[in-house]
Amino acid sequence: LCVFSSLQLVSLLLIGIAAWGIGFGLISSFRVVGAVIAVGVFLFFIALVGLIGAVKHHQVLLFFYMIILLLVFIVQFSVSCVCLALNEEQQSELLEVGWNNTNSARTDIERNLNCCGFRVFYSNETCAADCLRTLHCRPCAPIMEEYSGMVLRFVGGIGLFFSFTEILGVWLTYRYRNQKDPRANPSAFI
C-alpha cells in the first residue's frame, strides 16, 4: 500500500504545483498547466486502480496497474536520465528552442526574471519586464542558464527517486498478484 501512496503523492504534487504556479502568476500558459494537471489526474487514477485491485485482490486490475506502472517507470526513468545527462551546451540549445517556440513562456520569463530578449533585445520587440522603463535590461539567456543546470539536476534526482519506488511497486504488485486470495473458496483452486 505504500507504493500506491507514493504514486498518489506524486500525482497530488503535480496538481498542487500547477495550481500554485497559476495562483502566484508564475505560469500563464494554460497548455502547460493543463498538461501537468492531466498527468497528475492520470497518475492518481492509476494509483486508485492499483489500490482497489489490492483491496479486492482483483487480478485484472492488478495486472493493468502493473503494466501501466511499468510504462510510467520507463518514461520517468528515461526523462530523469536525460535531465541529468544534458551538458551546458545542450541546455543552452534547449532553452533557445523553447524561447523561440512559445510566446506565453517568453512573457512569463521576462516578467519573472526581469530581463528582455534571449541574447539581445531589439527595440522593435515587446518586453514584459519592469527593467524596460530604466532601459537597463539584461538578456534572459544568461539568467536562465544560471538556473537551468540546478533545476535539471533537481528534477532528474527527484524523478530517479520516484522511478525506483515505481519499479518496486511493479515488483510488489507482481508478487501480490500471484498469491491466492485468502477470502476465496479453497475448493475453487485446482
ZIWO-V86691 format. One record per pair of residues at least 4 apart in sequence whose C-alpha atoms are under 7 Angstrom apart, sorted by the first residue. I is the first residue (numbers start at 1). J is the second residue. Records with the same first field share a line. If there is no record, write none. Layout:
I = J  J
This chain:
1 = 5
2 = 6
3 = 7  165  169
4 = 8  47  50  51
5 = 9
6 = 10
7 = 11  43  44  47
8 = 12  43  44  47
9 = 13
10 = 14
11 = 15  40  41  43  44
12 = 16  40
13 = 17
14 = 18  36  37  40
15 = 19  36  37  40
16 = 20
17 = 21
18 = 22  33  36  37
19 = 23
20 = 24
21 = 25  26  27
22 = 26  27  28
26 = 108
27 = 108
28 = 104  108
29 = 33  104  105
30 = 34
31 = 35
32 = 36
33 = 37
34 = 38
35 = 39
36 = 40
37 = 41
38 = 42
39 = 43
40 = 44
41 = 45
42 = 46
43 = 47
44 = 48
45 = 49
46 = 50  65
47 = 51
48 = 52
49 = 53  61  65
50 = 54  61  62  65
51 = 55
52 = 56
53 = 57  58  59  61  62
54 = 58  62
57 = 181
58 = 62
59 = 63  177
60 = 64
61 = 65
62 = 66  173  177
63 = 67
64 = 68
65 = 69
66 = 70  170  173
67 = 71
68 = 72
69 = 73  166  170
70 = 74  167  170
71 = 75
72 = 76
73 = 77  163  166  167
74 = 78
75 = 79
76 = 80  159  163
77 = 81  159  160  163
78 = 82
79 = 83
80 = 84  156  157  159  160
81 = 85  156
82 = 86
83 = 152  153  156
84 = 152  153  156
86 = 90  91
87 = 91
88 = 92
89 = 93
90 = 94
91 = 95
92 = 96  145
93 = 97
94 = 98
95 = 99
96 = 100
97 = 101
98 = 102
99 = 106
102 = 106
103 = 107
104 = 108
105 = 109
106 = 110
107 = 111  128
108 = 112
109 = 113
110 = 114  115  116  127  128  129
111 = 128  129
114 = 129  130  131
115 = 129  131  137  138  139  140
116 = 121  127  129  137  138  139  140
117 = 121  139  140
118 = 139  140  141
119 = 139  140  141
120 = 139
121 = 139
131 = 135  136  137
132 = 136  137
140 = 144
141 = 145
142 = 146
143 = 147
144 = 148
145 = 149
147 = 151
148 = 152
149 = 153
150 = 154
151 = 155
152 = 156
153 = 157
154 = 158
155 = 159
156 = 160
157 = 161
158 = 162
159 = 163
160 = 164
161 = 165
162 = 166
163 = 167
164 = 168
165 = 169
166 = 170
167 = 171
168 = 172
169 = 173
170 = 174
171 = 175
172 = 176
173 = 177
174 = 178
175 = 179
